[in-house]
């Protein structure tokens, strides 16, 4: 009797869970594309990081967020570098070319992005600290869920993840 | 001892407590399965391909068990699941502690890195297990909608 009920409860949960997902506005893929990037050594944290900085995430978590599609990736490098290789689907906010009126600029470039939407800021690699500075600015202007993927596009590529190249560039 | 375990009032308290906890725990997970998937991912115990399926099915199992335990419908099956899930959560929490992962349990809200120790969640589950085991061995069938075994 109990075994029958155990099976019935499980089957009901499977059917209802999958069916509700089909019509939910918070729908997720049935099969996630997450990979376990073993060998990832934890987040890279630059020496000039401060205790109040946005959190640093490693390549494992970055690719998880990328696969789940619930975060916006922001490349802080110059447009020339951005076009040479970036994380697919990311947008470019070049920190070194930010205008004076940052609030208006962020509102225009992140138009329609809620202030609490997860933002993941990165640049080319660990020699580049533009992501750190851009993340600090974003948080200063009210974006509450900012993370820094300090390993950047280079670490992303090193782990065999896809890189989007908008133009061919010399290595 | 037998009369304590079989006590109608104690069994009712266990049903309401455990059923309520499972109901409450299921809600944020059902509303936001993507966030719950992230919580599961933090544990690194479920293969990547299966994370979303677990995130979609487990909360409904919790909800159904919570309702079944409170109402007394499919009672034996729900009590078995309540025990299995509580033990499974404890094993997973112990494994995160053993591996040095410092994460929140994600039981009632999204798990994040390094917030409160997994030990707190583990001891909470130990407390829950006392009540789920009591329900498992109790022969009390009072105040249940579905009579019989």
Boltz contact constraints between the chains, C-beta under 6 A:
constraints:
  - contact:
      token1: [A, 1]
      token2: [B, 149]
      max_distance: 6.0
  - contact:
      token1: [A, 2]
      token2: [B, 76]
      max_distance: 6.0
  - contact:
      token1: [A, 2]
      token2: [B, 77]
      max_distance: 6.0
  - contact:
      token1: [A, 2]
      token2: [B, 80]
      max_distance: 6.0
  - contact:
      token1: [A, 5]
      token2: [B, 74]
      max_distance: 6.0
  - contact:
      token1: [A, 5]
      token2: [B, 76]
      max_distance: 6.0
  - contact:
      token1: [A, 5]
      token2: [B, 77]
      max_distance: 6.0
  - contact:
      token1: [A, 6]
      token2: [B, 77]
      max_distance: 6.0
  - contact:
      token1: [A, 6]
      token2: [B, 80]
      max_distance: 6.0
  - contact:
      token1: [A, 9]
      token2: [B, 64]
      max_distance: 6.0
  - contact:
      token1: [A, 9]
      token2: [B, 77]
      max_distance: 6.0
  - contact:
      token1: [A, 9]
      token2: [B, 81]
      max_distance: 6.0
  - contact:
      token1: [A, 12]
      token2: [B, 64]
      max_distance: 6.0
  - contact:
      token1: [A, 13]
      token2: [B, 57]
      max_distance: 6.0
  - contact:
      token1: [A, 13]
      token2: [B, 60]
      max_distance: 6.0
  - contact:
      token1: [A, 13]
      token2: [B, 61]
      max_distance: 6.0
  - contact:
      token1: [A, 13]
      token2: [B, 64]
      max_distance: 6.0
  - contact:
      token1: [A, 14]
      token2: [B, 57]
      max_distance: 6.0
  - contact:
      token1: [A, 16]
      token2: [B, 60]
      max_distance: 6.0
  - contact:
      token1: [A, 17]
      token2: [B, 56]
      max_distance: 6.0
  - contact:
      token1: [A, 17]
      token2: [B, 57]
      max_distance: 6.0
  - contact:
      token1: [A, 17]
      token2: [B, 60]
      max_distance: 6.0
  - contact:
      token1: [A, 21]
      token2: [B, 56]
      max_distance: 6.0
  - contact:
      token1: [A, 26]
      token2: [B, 32]
      max_distance: 6.0
  - contact:
      token1: [A, 28]
      token2: [B, 33]
      max_distance: 6.0
  - contact:
      token1: [A, 28]
      token2: [B, 34]
      max_distance: 6.0
  - contact:
      token1: [A, 28]
      token2: [B, 52]
      max_distance: 6.0
  - contact:
      token1: [A, 29]
      token2: [B, 52]
      max_distance: 6.0
  - contact:
      token1: [A, 31]
      token2: [B, 49]
      max_distance: 6.0
  - contact:
      token1: [A, 32]
      token2: [B, 48]
      max_distance: 6.0
  - contact:
      token1: [A, 32]
      token2: [B, 51]
      max_distance: 6.0
  - contact:
      token1: [A, 32]
      token2: [B, 52]
      max_distance: 6.0
  - contact:
      token1: [A, 34]
      token2: [B, 48]
      max_distance: 6.0
  - contact:
      token1: [A, 34]
      token2: [B, 51]
      max_distance: 6.0
  - contact:
      token1: [A, 35]
      token2: [B, 48]
      max_distance: 6.0
  - contact:
      token1: [A, 36]
      token2: [B, 48]
      max_distance: 6.0
  - contact:
      token1: [A, 64]
      token2: [B, 41]
      max_distance: 6.0
  - contact:
      token1: [A, 68]
      token2: [B, 34]
      max_distance: 6.0
  - contact:
      token1: [A, 70]
      token2: [B, 34]
      max_distance: 6.0
